[in-house]
Amino acid sequence: MPALWIAHVTVTDEEAYKKYAAGATVAIAEHGGEFIARGGRFVQLEGKERARNVVAKFPDVDTAERCYHSETYQAALAFAKGASERELMIVETTE
């Protein structure tokens, strides 16, 4: 079953976060992921609002998790740490 990688982000250092985004884009593509939402308009109905929301679709949960733990993604993630406050989850879809 396909899976969604859902991130809610507040960026605190734009320059460092740009480096993260570039590397994360490569890692996601390497694992068959594709962005279906990336920083667009949103309406916060409940919970903590984050200015940036990203959704990527992967072939399955295992592939999405392998992407997260991959060398490419972890190298990119080093730029996000200290440059953002984030929540990230993987959710299996019913499609």
N, C-alpha and C positions, 0 to 999 in steps of 0.2 A: 504494500500500500504506500502511496506517496506520503511525504512528510513535509511539514512547513517548519522553517527555522524562523522564529519570530523574535525580533530584538526591539527593545524600547530603550532609547538612548538620550542622555543629556550630554552634549559635547562641551567640555571645559577648556580645551586647547585645540583650536581649529587646525593649525598646521600639523601637529602630531596626528590628529585624527584622519587627516587626508592621507597620510602614509598608511595608517591602518586600513582605510577603505580601499586603497589601491591593492594592497596585498590580500585582503579578504576577498576581493572580487576575483582575483586569480585562483585562490584556493577553492572558492565556491564553484567556479567554472570547471576546475580540474576534477571535481567530484560530481559533475553532472547537474549541478544546481543552477537555477535561473531565478533572477529577481522578479517578483510579481508586484512588489510595492517597495518604494525606496524614498523615504522622506517626503511623501506627498501630503496633501491635505488630510486632516483627520479631525474627528470630534471625540473628545474625551468624555465619557459618560460616567465612569467610576474609576477609583484608584488614582495613583500618582501619575500626573501628566509628564510625559517626556517629549521634548521638541522634535525628536527624530524617531521614526518607526520604520522598520525594515522587515520585509517578509521575502524569504527565498524558498523555492520549492525544490525538493530533492526526490530522487526515485523512491527512497524509503528511509526509515528512522536510522538504520545502521549506517547507511552512507552519509547521512547528515552528521551523525556522531563522529564517524571517521574523519570527516572534513574538519570538524572542530579540533580534533586531536592531531591533525596532520602537521608536519613540520612547517609547511607553507603558512597555514593559518596561525599557528602558534607564534611564528616570527612576526606576522602582522599584528597579532593581539598585543604584543609587547608595546606597540605604539599607542594602543587604546587605553592601556592601564595608566592611570594618572592623567589621561586626557579626556576621560568620560566617566559618567556613572551609567551603568547598564544593567538590564535584565535580558537574559537570552534563554529561550526554551526551544525544544523540538516537539512538535505535535503531529501525530499521525492523522492523516485525513481519511475520510470515508470514500473518497473517489477512487 
